[in-house]
Amino acid sequence: MPDSRHVIVRPVVTEKSVVQTATSQYSFRVRTDATKHHIKSAIEGLFKVKVLRVNTVTVHGKRKRDMRKRSQRPTVQRPDWKKAVVTLREGDKIELGGVNYFES
């Protein structure tokens, strides 16, 4: 598996993920070939926190209409991606660049 910075693609900041930070759960978009062990070691190495549990889900891509392609097929298939929900030890927080994007 590649470097820890290549396992984690970006944080997923939605209303649901911000609410989950109250229970020390953070959501990240990860590579599709990353395992739970790779994700755990990457989060612990990058953010210096203790990970208790990692849950993963494969999010299937949606079919979207692309009206710029009128002569061809007007729908496009978005790619599938993988999401990891990481549960941290009580009291640990993740801040990105000195800013906590997960708390409003």
Backbone as XML, in Angstrom:
<?xml version="1.0"?>
<chain id="A" units="angstrom">
  <residue number="1" name="MET">
    <atom name="N" x="0.847" y="-1.182" z="0.000"/>
    <atom name="CA" x="0.000" y="0.000" z="0.000"/>
    <atom name="C" x="0.886" y="1.236" z="0.000"/>
  </residue>
  <residue number="2" name="PRO">
    <atom name="N" x="0.476" y="2.282" z="-0.672"/>
    <atom name="CA" x="1.290" y="3.493" z="-0.730"/>
    <atom name="C" x="1.342" y="4.246" z="0.598"/>
  </residue>
  <residue number="3" name="ASP">
    <atom name="N" x="1.951" y="5.401" z="0.557"/>
    <atom name="CA" x="2.132" y="6.260" z="1.718"/>
    <atom name="C" x="0.781" y="6.600" z="2.364"/>
  </residue>
  <residue number="4" name="SER">
    <atom name="N" x="0.827" y="6.941" z="3.646"/>
    <atom name="CA" x="-0.396" y="7.256" z="4.392"/>
    <atom name="C" x="-1.162" y="8.415" z="3.778"/>
  </residue>
  <residue number="5" name="ARG">
    <atom name="N" x="-0.456" y="9.372" z="3.203"/>
    <atom name="CA" x="-1.133" y="10.525" z="2.611"/>
    <atom name="C" x="-1.887" y="10.153" z="1.346"/>
  </residue>
  <residue number="6" name="HIS">
    <atom name="N" x="-1.568" y="9.020" z="0.732"/>
    <atom name="CA" x="-2.272" y="8.593" z="-0.470"/>
    <atom name="C" x="-3.473" y="7.710" z="-0.142"/>
  </residue>
  <residue number="7" name="VAL">
    <atom name="N" x="-3.541" y="7.180" z="1.069"/>
    <atom name="CA" x="-4.682" y="6.353" z="1.473"/>
    <atom name="C" x="-5.900" y="7.241" z="1.709"/>
  </residue>
  <residue number="8" name="ILE">
    <atom name="N" x="-5.719" y="8.344" z="2.419"/>
    <atom name="CA" x="-6.798" y="9.274" z="2.731"/>
    <atom name="C" x="-6.885" y="10.290" z="1.596"/>
  </residue>
  <residue number="9" name="VAL">
    <atom name="N" x="-8.021" y="10.356" z="0.913"/>
    <atom name="CA" x="-8.187" y="11.287" z="-0.202"/>
    <atom name="C" x="-8.578" y="12.660" z="0.322"/>
  </residue>
  <residue number="10" name="ARG">
    <atom name="N" x="-9.662" y="12.722" z="1.110"/>
    <atom name="CA" x="-10.117" y="13.997" z="1.660"/>
    <atom name="C" x="-11.159" y="13.709" z="2.737"/>
  </residue>
  <residue number="11" name="PRO">
    <atom name="N" x="-11.404" y="14.668" z="3.624"/>
    <atom name="CA" x="-12.491" y="14.475" z="4.584"/>
    <atom name="C" x="-13.845" y="14.684" z="3.918"/>
  </residue>
  <residue number="12" name="VAL">
    <atom name="N" x="-14.832" y="13.985" z="4.407"/>
    <atom name="CA" x="-16.204" y="14.156" z="3.928"/>
    <atom name="C" x="-16.906" y="15.067" z="4.928"/>
  </residue>
  <residue number="13" name="VAL">
    <atom name="N" x="-17.187" y="16.297" z="4.525"/>
    <atom name="CA" x="-17.811" y="17.266" z="5.417"/>
    <atom name="C" x="-19.245" y="17.491" z="4.952"/>
  </residue>
  <residue number="14" name="THR">
    <atom name="N" x="-20.173" y="16.822" z="5.610"/>
    <atom name="CA" x="-21.595" y="16.970" z="5.347"/>
    <atom name="C" x="-22.293" y="17.252" z="6.678"/>
  </residue>
  <residue number="15" name="GLU">
    <atom name="N" x="-23.587" y="17.498" z="6.612"/>
    <atom name="CA" x="-24.328" y="17.740" z="7.850"/>
    <atom name="C" x="-24.254" y="16.528" z="8.773"/>
  </residue>
  <residue number="16" name="LYS">
    <atom name="N" x="-24.395" y="15.351" z="8.203"/>
    <atom name="CA" x="-24.369" y="14.133" z="9.009"/>
    <atom name="C" x="-22.999" y="13.909" z="9.634"/>
  </residue>
  <residue number="17" name="SER">
    <atom name="N" x="-21.920" y="14.148" z="8.870"/>
    <atom name="CA" x="-20.588" y="13.912" z="9.414"/>
    <atom name="C" x="-20.236" y="14.931" z="10.494"/>
  </residue>
  <residue number="18" name="VAL">
    <atom name="N" x="-20.747" y="16.153" z="10.393"/>
    <atom name="CA" x="-20.502" y="17.150" z="11.430"/>
    <atom name="C" x="-21.225" y="16.772" z="12.715"/>
  </residue>
  <residue number="19" name="VAL">
    <atom name="N" x="-22.428" y="16.231" z="12.604"/>
    <atom name="CA" x="-23.172" y="15.781" z="13.786"/>
    <atom name="C" x="-22.469" y="14.602" z="14.443"/>
  </residue>
  <residue number="20" name="GLN">
    <atom name="N" x="-21.866" y="13.727" z="13.646"/>
    <atom name="CA" x="-21.192" y="12.549" z="14.192"/>
    <atom name="C" x="-19.930" y="12.887" z="14.971"/>
  </residue>
  <residue number="21" name="THR">
    <atom name="N" x="-19.372" y="14.085" z="14.790"/>
    <atom name="CA" x="-18.175" y="14.445" z="15.538"/>
    <atom name="C" x="-18.448" y="14.567" z="17.030"/>
  </residue>
  <residue number="22" name="ALA">
    <atom name="N" x="-19.704" y="14.732" z="17.422"/>
    <atom name="CA" x="-20.047" y="14.781" z="18.842"/>
    <atom name="C" x="-19.773" y="13.438" z="19.508"/>
  </residue>
  <residue number="23" name="THR">
    <atom name="N" x="-19.830" y="12.360" z="18.735"/>
    <atom name="CA" x="-19.532" y="11.027" z="19.259"/>
    <atom name="C" x="-18.152" y="10.547" z="18.805"/>
  </residue>
  <residue number="24" name="SER">
    <atom name="N" x="-17.269" y="11.476" z="18.432"/>
    <atom name="CA" x="-15.881" y="11.203" z="18.019"/>
    <atom name="C" x="-15.801" y="10.320" z="16.782"/>
  </residue>
  <residue number="25" name="GLN">
    <atom name="N" x="-16.723" y="10.504" z="15.824"/>
    <atom name="CA" x="-16.678" y="9.785" z="14.559"/>
    <atom name="C" x="-16.422" y="10.774" z="13.438"/>
  </residue>
  <residue number="26" name="TYR">
    <atom name="N" x="-15.432" y="10.451" z="12.586"/>
    <atom name="CA" x="-15.046" y="11.322" z="11.476"/>
    <atom name="C" x="-15.120" y="10.520" z="10.186"/>
  </residue>
  <residue number="27" name="SER">
    <atom name="N" x="-15.567" y="11.169" z="9.107"/>
    <atom name="CA" x="-15.730" y="10.502" z="7.817"/>
    <atom name="C" x="-14.654" y="10.989" z="6.849"/>
  </residue>
  <residue number="28" name="PHE">
    <atom name="N" x="-14.096" y="10.042" z="6.081"/>
    <atom name="CA" x="-13.074" y="10.350" z="5.099"/>
    <atom name="C" x="-13.354" y="9.602" z="3.806"/>
  </residue>
  <residue number="29" name="ARG">
    <atom name="N" x="-13.009" y="10.229" z="2.692"/>
    <atom name="CA" x="-13.017" y="9.541" z="1.410"/>
    <atom name="C" x="-11.646" y="8.896" z="1.269"/>
  </residue>
  <residue number="30" name="VAL">
    <atom name="N" x="-11.604" y="7.592" z="1.004"/>
    <atom name="CA" x="-10.344" y="6.862" z="0.931"/>
    <atom name="C" x="-10.239" y="6.154" z="-0.412"/>
  </residue>
  <residue number="31" name="ARG">
    <atom name="N" x="-9.054" y="5.616" z="-0.686"/>
    <atom name="CA" x="-8.863" y="4.860" z="-1.922"/>
    <atom name="C" x="-9.711" y="3.605" z="-1.895"/>
  </residue>
  <residue number="32" name="THR">
    <atom name="N" x="-10.119" y="3.147" z="-3.063"/>
    <atom name="CA" x="-11.005" y="1.987" z="-3.116"/>
    <atom name="C" x="-10.295" y="0.693" z="-2.737"/>
  </residue>
  <residue number="33" name="ASP">
    <atom name="N" x="-8.968" y="0.649" z="-2.842"/>
    <atom name="CA" x="-8.241" y="-0.570" z="-2.490"/>
    <atom name="C" x="-7.675" y="-0.532" z="-1.076"/>
  </residue>
  <residue number="34" name="ALA">
    <atom name="N" x="-8.003" y="0.492" z="-0.293"/>
    <atom name="CA" x="-7.508" y="0.611" z="1.080"/>
    <atom name="C" x="-8.293" y="-0.316" z="2.005"/>
  </residue>
  <residue number="35" name="THR">
    <atom name="N" x="-7.574" y="-0.985" z="2.902"/>
    <atom name="CA" x="-8.217" y="-1.853" z="3.885"/>
    <atom name="C" x="-8.391" y="-1.087" z="5.192"/>
  </residue>
  <residue number="36" name="LYS">
    <atom name="N" x="-9.116" y="-1.691" z="6.137"/>
    <atom name="CA" x="-9.338" y="-1.039" z="7.422"/>
    <atom name="C" x="-8.028" y="-0.850" z="8.178"/>
  </residue>
  <residue number="37" name="HIS">
    <atom name="N" x="-7.106" y="-1.807" z="8.056"/>
    <atom name="CA" x="-5.812" y="-1.694" z="8.730"/>
    <atom name="C" x="-4.993" y="-0.547" z="8.150"/>
  </residue>
  <residue number="38" name="HIS">
    <atom name="N" x="-5.024" y="-0.376" z="6.819"/>
    <atom name="CA" x="-4.314" y="0.726" z="6.186"/>
    <atom name="C" x="-4.900" y="2.072" z="6.615"/>
  </residue>
  <residue number="39" name="ILE">
    <atom name="N" x="-6.222" y="2.145" z="6.676"/>
    <atom name="CA" x="-6.888" y="3.394" z="7.057"/>
    <atom name="C" x="-6.563" y="3.743" z="8.504"/>
  </residue>
  <residue number="40" name="LYS">
    <atom name="N" x="-6.598" y="2.754" z="9.384"/>
    <atom name="CA" x="-6.304" y="2.988" z="10.796"/>
    <atom name="C" x="-4.886" y="3.500" z="10.986"/>
  </residue>
  <residue number="41" name="SER">
    <atom name="N" x="-3.921" y="2.863" z="10.351"/>
    <atom name="CA" x="-2.532" y="3.304" z="10.511"/>
    <atom name="C" x="-2.305" y="4.674" z="9.873"/>
  </residue>
  <residue number="42" name="ALA">
    <atom name="N" x="-2.999" y="4.973" z="8.777"/>
    <atom name="CA" x="-2.847" y="6.271" z="8.132"/>
    <atom name="C" x="-3.409" y="7.393" z="9.009"/>
  </residue>
  <residue number="43" name="ILE">
    <atom name="N" x="-4.586" y="7.192" z="9.601"/>
    <atom name="CA" x="-5.193" y="8.206" z="10.461"/>
    <atom name="C" x="-4.346" y="8.420" z="11.712"/>
  </residue>
  <residue number="44" name="GLU">
    <atom name="N" x="-3.881" y="7.329" z="12.325"/>
    <atom name="CA" x="-3.065" y="7.466" z="13.525"/>
    <atom name="C" x="-1.736" y="8.141" z="13.218"/>
  </residue>
  <residue number="45" name="GLY">
    <atom name="N" x="-1.168" y="7.875" z="12.057"/>
    <atom name="CA" x="0.106" y="8.488" z="11.703"/>
    <atom name="C" x="-0.017" y="9.947" z="11.315"/>
  </residue>
  <residue number="46" name="LEU">
    <atom name="N" x="-1.072" y="10.295" z="10.586"/>
    <atom name="CA" x="-1.215" y="11.672" z="10.114"/>
    <atom name="C" x="-1.687" y="12.630" z="11.202"/>
  </residue>
  <residue number="47" name="PHE">
    <atom name="N" x="-2.640" y="12.198" z="12.019"/>
    <atom name="CA" x="-3.274" y="13.116" z="12.962"/>
    <atom name="C" x="-2.871" y="12.877" z="14.409"/>
  </residue>
  <residue number="48" name="LYS">
    <atom name="N" x="-2.041" y="11.877" z="14.684"/>
    <atom name="CA" x="-1.561" y="11.592" z="16.053"/>
    <atom name="C" x="-2.715" y="11.392" z="17.037"/>
  </residue>
  <residue number="49" name="VAL">
    <atom name="N" x="-3.657" y="10.527" z="16.652"/>
    <atom name="CA" x="-4.794" y="10.189" z="17.497"/>
    <atom name="C" x="-4.871" y="8.674" z="17.621"/>
  </residue>
  <residue number="50" name="LYS">
    <atom name="N" x="-5.697" y="8.182" z="18.544"/>
    <atom name="CA" x="-5.894" y="6.753" z="18.739"/>
    <atom name="C" x="-7.225" y="6.347" z="18.127"/>
  </residue>
  <residue number="51" name="VAL">
    <atom name="N" x="-7.194" y="5.435" z="17.139"/>
    <atom name="CA" x="-8.396" y="4.973" z="16.445"/>
    <atom name="C" x="-8.913" y="3.718" z="17.134"/>
  </residue>
  <residue number="52" name="LEU">
    <atom name="N" x="-10.191" y="3.744" z="17.501"/>
    <atom name="CA" x="-10.804" y="2.575" z="18.121"/>
    <atom name="C" x="-11.436" y="1.648" z="17.094"/>
  </residue>
  <residue number="53" name="ARG">
    <atom name="N" x="-12.109" y="2.231" z="16.077"/>
    <atom name="CA" x="-12.835" y="1.402" z="15.119"/>
    <atom name="C" x="-12.878" y="2.099" z="13.766"/>
  </residue>
  <residue number="54" name="VAL">
    <atom name="N" x="-12.862" y="1.296" z="12.699"/>
    <atom name="CA" x="-12.975" y="1.808" z="11.334"/>
    <atom name="C" x="-14.096" y="1.048" z="10.634"/>
  </residue>
  <residue number="55" name="ASN">
    <atom name="N" x="-15.087" y="1.784" z="10.143"/>
    <atom name="CA" x="-16.160" y="1.193" z="9.344"/>
    <atom name="C" x="-16.038" y="1.740" z="7.929"/>
  </residue>
  <residue number="56" name="THR">
    <atom name="N" x="-16.164" y="0.864" z="6.932"/>
    <atom name="CA" x="-16.054" y="1.297" z="5.544"/>
    <atom name="C" x="-17.321" y="0.957" z="4.784"/>
  </residue>
  <residue number="57" name="VAL">
    <atom name="N" x="-17.582" y="1.756" z="3.736"/>
    <atom name="CA" x="-18.724" y="1.512" z="2.870"/>
    <atom name="C" x="-18.333" y="1.938" z="1.463"/>
  </residue>
  <residue number="58" name="THR">
    <atom name="N" x="-18.742" y="1.151" z="0.472"/>
    <atom name="CA" x="-18.529" y="1.525" z="-0.914"/>
    <atom name="C" x="-19.758" y="2.275" z="-1.396"/>
  </residue>
  <residue number="59" name="VAL">
    <atom name="N" x="-19.562" y="3.535" z="-1.765"/>
    <atom name="CA" x="-20.652" y="4.376" z="-2.228"/>
    <atom name="C" x="-20.726" y="4.234" z="-3.739"/>
  </residue>
  <residue number="60" name="HIS">
    <atom name="N" x="-21.837" y="3.750" z="-4.236"/>
    <atom name="CA" x="-22.000" y="3.530" z="-5.659"/>
    <atom name="C" x="-22.289" y="4.849" z="-6.366"/>
  </residue>
  <residue number="61" name="GLY">
    <atom name="N" x="-21.664" y="5.018" z="-7.524"/>
    <atom name="CA" x="-21.824" y="6.253" z="-8.281"/>
    <atom name="C" x="-23.221" y="6.385" z="-8.862"/>
  </residue>
  <residue number="62" name="LYS">
    <atom name="N" x="-23.689" y="7.612" z="-8.918"/>
    <atom name="CA" x="-25.026" y="7.874" z="-9.440"/>
    <atom name="C" x="-24.983" y="8.070" z="-10.950"/>
  </residue>
  <residue number="63" name="ARG">
    <atom name="N" x="-26.132" y="7.866" z="-11.575"/>
    <atom name="CA" x="-26.277" y="8.215" z="-12.984"/>
    <atom name="C" x="-26.786" y="9.643" z="-13.040"/>
  </residue>
  <residue number="64" name="LYS">
    <atom name="N" x="-26.060" y="10.488" z="-13.741"/>
    <atom name="CA" x="-26.413" y="11.896" z="-13.853"/>
    <atom name="C" x="-26.709" y="12.224" z="-15.302"/>
  </residue>
  <residue number="65" name="ARG">
    <atom name="N" x="-27.570" y="13.208" z="-15.505"/>
    <atom name="CA" x="-27.875" y="13.662" z="-16.861"/>
    <atom name="C" x="-26.851" y="14.705" z="-17.271"/>
  </residue>
  <residue number="66" name="ASP">
    <atom name="N" x="-26.310" y="14.558" z="-18.461"/>
    <atom name="CA" x="-25.363" y="15.516" z="-19.017"/>
    <atom name="C" x="-25.936" y="15.985" z="-20.341"/>
  </residue>
  <residue number="67" name="MET">
    <atom name="N" x="-26.598" y="17.123" z="-20.312"/>
    <atom name="CA" x="-27.311" y="17.595" z="-21.495"/>
    <atom name="C" x="-26.389" y="18.209" z="-22.547"/>
  </residue>
  <residue number="68" name="ARG">
    <atom name="N" x="-25.094" y="18.279" z="-22.244"/>
    <atom name="CA" x="-24.157" y="18.749" z="-23.263"/>
    <atom name="C" x="-23.957" y="17.689" z="-24.340"/>
  </residue>
  <residue number="69" name="LYS">
    <atom name="N" x="-24.282" y="16.432" z="-24.024"/>
    <atom name="CA" x="-24.125" y="15.329" z="-24.967"/>
    <atom name="C" x="-25.488" y="14.940" z="-25.519"/>
  </residue>
  <residue number="70" name="ARG">
    <atom name="N" x="-26.065" y="15.801" z="-26.313"/>
    <atom name="CA" x="-27.419" y="15.539" z="-26.822"/>
    <atom name="C" x="-27.430" y="14.439" z="-27.878"/>
  </residue>
  <residue number="71" name="SER">
    <atom name="N" x="-26.399" y="14.361" z="-28.719"/>
    <atom name="CA" x="-26.417" y="13.374" z="-29.790"/>
    <atom name="C" x="-26.019" y="11.994" z="-29.275"/>
  </residue>
  <residue number="72" name="GLN">
    <atom name="N" x="-25.199" y="11.969" z="-28.221"/>
    <atom name="CA" x="-24.801" y="10.686" z="-27.657"/>
    <atom name="C" x="-25.728" y="10.342" z="-26.501"/>
  </residue>
  <residue number="73" name="ARG">
    <atom name="N" x="-25.295" y="9.479" z="-25.619"/>
    <atom name="CA" x="-26.099" y="9.152" z="-24.442"/>
    <atom name="C" x="-26.123" y="10.352" z="-23.498"/>
  </residue>
  <residue number="74" name="PRO">
    <atom name="N" x="-27.304" y="10.804" z="-23.094"/>
    <atom name="CA" x="-27.364" y="11.996" z="-22.243"/>
    <atom name="C" x="-27.098" y="11.717" z="-20.766"/>
  </residue>
  <residue number="75" name="THR">
    <atom name="N" x="-26.806" y="10.476" z="-20.382"/>
    <atom name="CA" x="-26.526" y="10.185" z="-18.974"/>
    <atom name="C" x="-25.090" y="9.715" z="-18.821"/>
  </residue>
  <residue number="76" name="VAL">
    <atom name="N" x="-24.517" y="10.031" z="-17.677"/>
    <atom name="CA" x="-23.137" y="9.653" z="-17.369"/>
    <atom name="C" x="-23.137" y="8.912" z="-16.042"/>
  </residue>
  <residue number="77" name="GLN">
    <atom name="N" x="-22.292" y="7.917" z="-15.916"/>
    <atom name="CA" x="-22.169" y="7.157" z="-14.673"/>
    <atom name="C" x="-21.013" y="7.730" z="-13.863"/>
  </residue>
  <residue number="78" name="ARG">
    <atom name="N" x="-21.295" y="8.227" z="-12.657"/>
    <atom name="CA" x="-20.253" y="8.722" z="-11.769"/>
    <atom name="C" x="-19.492" y="7.531" z="-11.195"/>
  </residue>
  <residue number="79" name="PRO">
    <atom name="N" x="-18.216" y="7.686" z="-10.896"/>
    <atom name="CA" x="-17.452" y="6.545" z="-10.394"/>
    <atom name="C" x="-17.832" y="6.175" z="-8.956"/>
  </residue>
  <residue number="80" name="ASP">
    <atom name="N" x="-17.638" y="4.899" z="-8.619"/>
    <atom name="CA" x="-17.826" y="4.442" z="-7.248"/>
    <atom name="C" x="-16.661" y="4.949" z="-6.397"/>
  </residue>
  <residue number="81" name="TRP">
    <atom name="N" x="-16.925" y="5.149" z="-5.098"/>
    <atom name="CA" x="-15.873" y="5.575" z="-4.196"/>
    <atom name="C" x="-16.085" y="4.939" z="-2.834"/>
  </residue>
  <residue number="82" name="LYS">
    <atom name="N" x="-15.062" y="5.016" z="-1.996"/>
    <atom name="CA" x="-15.106" y="4.352" z="-0.703"/>
    <atom name="C" x="-15.045" y="5.381" z="0.414"/>
  </residue>
  <residue number="83" name="LYS">
    <atom name="N" x="-15.911" y="5.193" z="1.415"/>
    <atom name="CA" x="-15.970" y="6.095" z="2.562"/>
    <atom name="C" x="-15.599" y="5.319" z="3.811"/>
  </residue>
  <residue number="84" name="ALA">
    <atom name="N" x="-14.807" y="5.940" z="4.681"/>
    <atom name="CA" x="-14.433" y="5.337" z="5.954"/>
    <atom name="C" x="-14.930" y="6.223" z="7.084"/>
  </residue>
  <residue number="85" name="VAL">
    <atom name="N" x="-15.631" y="5.612" z="8.040"/>
    <atom name="CA" x="-16.069" y="6.313" z="9.239"/>
    <atom name="C" x="-15.165" y="5.821" z="10.368"/>
  </residue>
  <residue number="86" name="VAL">
    <atom name="N" x="-14.377" y="6.744" z="10.925"/>
    <atom name="CA" x="-13.354" y="6.413" z="11.912"/>
    <atom name="C" x="-13.828" y="6.879" z="13.279"/>
  </residue>
  <residue number="87" name="THR">
    <atom name="N" x="-13.825" y="5.967" z="14.256"/>
    <atom name="CA" x="-14.194" y="6.301" z="15.627"/>
    <atom name="C" x="-12.918" y="6.468" z="16.434"/>
  </residue>
  <residue number="88" name="LEU">
    <atom name="N" x="-12.786" y="7.615" z="17.102"/>
    <atom name="CA" x="-11.588" y="7.924" z="17.872"/>
    <atom name="C" x="-11.823" y="7.707" z="19.357"/>
  </residue>
  <residue number="89" name="ARG">
    <atom name="N" x="-10.712" y="7.647" z="20.091"/>
    <atom name="CA" x="-10.768" y="7.557" z="21.544"/>
    <atom name="C" x="-11.395" y="8.837" z="22.094"/>
  </residue>
  <residue number="90" name="GLU">
    <atom name="N" x="-12.084" y="8.724" z="23.217"/>
    <atom name="CA" x="-12.753" y="9.873" z="23.827"/>
    <atom name="C" x="-11.717" y="10.950" z="24.156"/>
  </residue>
  <residue number="91" name="GLY">
    <atom name="N" x="-12.004" y="12.173" z="23.714"/>
    <atom name="CA" x="-11.109" y="13.294" z="23.980"/>
    <atom name="C" x="-10.205" y="13.644" z="22.810"/>
  </residue>
  <residue number="92" name="ASP">
    <atom name="N" x="-10.026" y="12.743" z="21.837"/>
    <atom name="CA" x="-9.201" y="13.032" z="20.664"/>
    <atom name="C" x="-10.015" y="13.792" z="19.626"/>
  </residue>
  <residue number="93" name="LYS">
    <atom name="N" x="-9.352" y="14.723" z="18.927"/>
    <atom name="CA" x="-9.991" y="15.491" z="17.864"/>
    <atom name="C" x="-9.077" y="15.515" z="16.656"/>
  </residue>
  <residue number="94" name="ILE">
    <atom name="N" x="-9.673" y="15.736" z="15.493"/>
    <atom name="CA" x="-8.910" y="15.876" z="14.255"/>
    <atom name="C" x="-9.089" y="17.307" z="13.763"/>
  </residue>
  <residue number="95" name="GLU">
    <atom name="N" x="-7.965" y="18.006" z="13.563"/>
    <atom name="CA" x="-7.992" y="19.345" z="13.001"/>
    <atom name="C" x="-7.129" y="19.348" z="11.750"/>
  </residue>
  <residue number="96" name="LEU">
    <atom name="N" x="-7.637" y="19.949" z="10.682"/>
    <atom name="CA" x="-6.932" y="19.983" z="9.415"/>
    <atom name="C" x="-6.412" y="21.392" z="9.171"/>
  </residue>
  <residue number="97" name="GLY">
    <atom name="N" x="-5.099" y="21.569" z="9.163"/>
    <atom name="CA" x="-4.500" y="22.877" z="8.915"/>
    <atom name="C" x="-4.803" y="23.872" z="10.014"/>
  </residue>
  <residue number="98" name="GLY">
    <atom name="N" x="-4.926" y="23.402" z="11.250"/>
    <atom name="CA" x="-5.222" y="24.306" z="12.355"/>
    <atom name="C" x="-6.684" y="24.677" z="12.466"/>
  </residue>
  <residue number="99" name="VAL">
    <atom name="N" x="-7.504" y="24.222" z="11.530"/>
    <atom name="CA" x="-8.939" y="24.537" z="11.535"/>
    <atom name="C" x="-9.703" y="23.229" z="11.688"/>
  </residue>
  <residue number="100" name="ASN">
    <atom name="N" x="-10.673" y="23.205" z="12.567"/>
    <atom name="CA" x="-11.498" y="22.021" z="12.730"/>
    <atom name="C" x="-12.689" y="22.153" z="11.790"/>
  </residue>
  <residue number="101" name="TYR">
    <atom name="N" x="-12.597" y="21.536" z="10.600"/>
    <atom name="CA" x="-13.640" y="21.634" z="9.593"/>
    <atom name="C" x="-14.912" y="20.905" z="10.012"/>
  </residue>
  <residue number="102" name="PHE">
    <atom name="N" x="-14.780" y="19.976" z="10.939"/>
    <atom name="CA" x="-15.914" y="19.157" z="11.292"/>
    <atom name="C" x="-16.854" y="19.838" z="12.285"/>
  </residue>
  <residue number="103" name="GLU">
    <atom name="N" x="-16.368" y="20.816" z="13.025"/>
    <atom name="CA" x="-17.227" y="21.520" z="13.981"/>
    <atom name="C" x="-17.613" y="22.870" z="13.417"/>
  </residue>
  <residue number="104" name="SER">
    <atom name="N" x="-18.851" y="23.237" z="13.590"/>
    <atom name="CA" x="-19.297" y="24.516" z="13.048"/>
    <atom name="C" x="-19.286" y="25.598" z="14.102"/>
  </residue>
</chain>
